[in-house]
Amino acid sequence: MAEKALLGLLKEAIDMEKRGQKFYSDMSRKCTNEITGKTFAFLAENEAKHIESIKNFYETMRKEGKFPSFNLESDRGERKEALRIFSKNIKNLAEKIKPDENDLEACQFAMDFENNGYRYYKDMLGKTKDGNLVELLKFLLDEESAHYEGIKDLHTYLADSKNWYMYEEESFPQGG
């Protein structure tokens, strides 16, 4: 991939993450229930980390004309677990959650946004062979996927809390 094209893709990735950060930050203040607000605030913080990672990569490419090394935290599982903010807090906040149509729509938009980000990074991954860029893209793919799962979990709860509890607790009705 030509350097100019790659820099353009990285700049677009930064812009995309900024749009996500703004959306999540705005929604964290507008949501009608506490857990939706906390989830979106957490996602806004994550988007800021993505922006910083991509910016560092972009700036090194722009200044030095070469791929920088990219170090991820050693334990991706721990990071993914942190993204499950909704499931961790739902039992403590369940009585405070009042499903609201706007929150459901915000969750749907957020899931679509994360899916679009995932597709974008997957497409970029298919266009590169550089190991450092591959690592950055895998990191971003993992993040987009974990964000999607957390938002889907929240959406499922808001839309149908009884079935959410059944699946979360793995307490399926038994036939007899």
N, C-alpha and C positions, 0 to 999 in steps of 0.2 A: 504494500500500500504506500503510495507516495506520501512524503512527509506533510505536504500542504493539505492533502485530503485528510490525513490522520489528525492534524491539528484542528481542522474544521469539525471532525467528528467529536473530538474531545471537548471543543468549545460548545457544541450542541449538547453534549452530555452535561456539562456544567449548567447550561441554561435550563435544561430539563429538570435537574435536581433543584435549582433555584425556584422554579415554578412549583415543584412539589413542596419545598420548604415553606413557601408563602401560603399555599393552600392549607397545609397542615397547621401552620401557625394561626392563620385566620380562623379555621374551623375549630381549633382548640378553644378559642374565645367565644365562639358562637354556639357551640353545642349546648343542648339543654340538659344533659346529664353528665355527672362527674367522670365516669369511666371513659366515655367517648372523648371528652375533653382531654383527659390524661393520656389516652392512647394517641390522639393527634398531636399533643405537645411532645410526646416521646418521639413520634415519627418526624416531627419538625427538627428535633435535635439530631436525629440520625441523618436526615438529609443534609444538614450542615456539615456533618463528618464526611459524607460522600463528596460534597462540594470541595472540601479541603483536600481530600485524597486526589481527586481528579485535577484540581488546580495545581497541586505539587507536581503531578505527573506532567501536566500540560506545560507548566513553566520550565521544567527541565528540558522537555522536548524543544520548546521554542528557543531557549537560550543556548543549549548545548548541542542541539540537533541529534540527540541520541536518546534511546529509551533509558529512563532511570530504573534503578532497582526499586522494587516495591515490597515492603515488608508488611505483612498482615499480622494481626494478633495471632498468637500461636493456637488458640483454641476457638475455632469457629463455632463449635457446639455451645460454648458458654455465651457467645454473642447472640446466637439464635435464641437461646433460652431467655435472654434479657428482652428480646423482642416480643415475647409472649406475655406482655404486660397485662393484656386483657384477661386471659385465663387465670393469671396469678391473683388478680384483685377482685374478680367477679363475686366470689362468695362473700367477701367482706362488704361489698358495695351494692349487692343485688337489690336491697330495699330502696336504694337511692336512684335506681335506674328506672326512668320512665321512658319507654320507647317513643320516639318522635319521628314523624315522617321525614323531616329535614335531616335528621341524623342518619336515617337509613339511606337517603339519597346521597349524603356525603360519603357514607361507606361505599356505596356502589361506585360513585365517581372515583374514590380512592383506589378501589380494586382495579378499575379500568386503567387508572393512571399507572399503577404498579405493573400491570400486565404489559402496557405499552413500553414502559421502561425496560422490562425484562426482554421483550422482543427486540428493542433497540440494541441492548448490550449483546444479545445473542447474535444479532446480525453483525455487529462489530467484531465479535469473537470469530466468526466465520471468515473474516477478511484479514486476519493477522496471523502471523506465525511467531512473532516475538514473544519470548517467554515472560518477560516482565509485563507487557501489555496483557497477555493472556491471564496472568495472575490478578491484575487490576480488574479485568472484566469478570473473572470468576467470582471475585469478591463482591462486585456490584450485582451480579446475577444472584448470588446467595442472599444478599441483602434485599433485593427486590422480591424474591420468593418468600423470604421470612416476613417481610412487610405485608405481602398479599395474604399470607396465612393468618397473621394476627388480625388484619382488618376483616377477613372472611369470618373468623371466629366471632368478632364483635357484631358483625352484620347478622350472623345466624342467631346470636343471642337476642338482639334487638327485634328481629323479625319473628322469632318463635322460641321464647325462653324455655318452655317445657321440653321441647325436643332437644334443645341445646344441653340442658342438664342431663337428659337421658344419655346422650352420646358422650358427654364429658365424664360422667360417672360410670359409663359402660353398663348401665342398668336397663337392658332391653327386656321388654315383656316376653315372657316365656309361654309358648303354647302348651296346651295340655290336653 
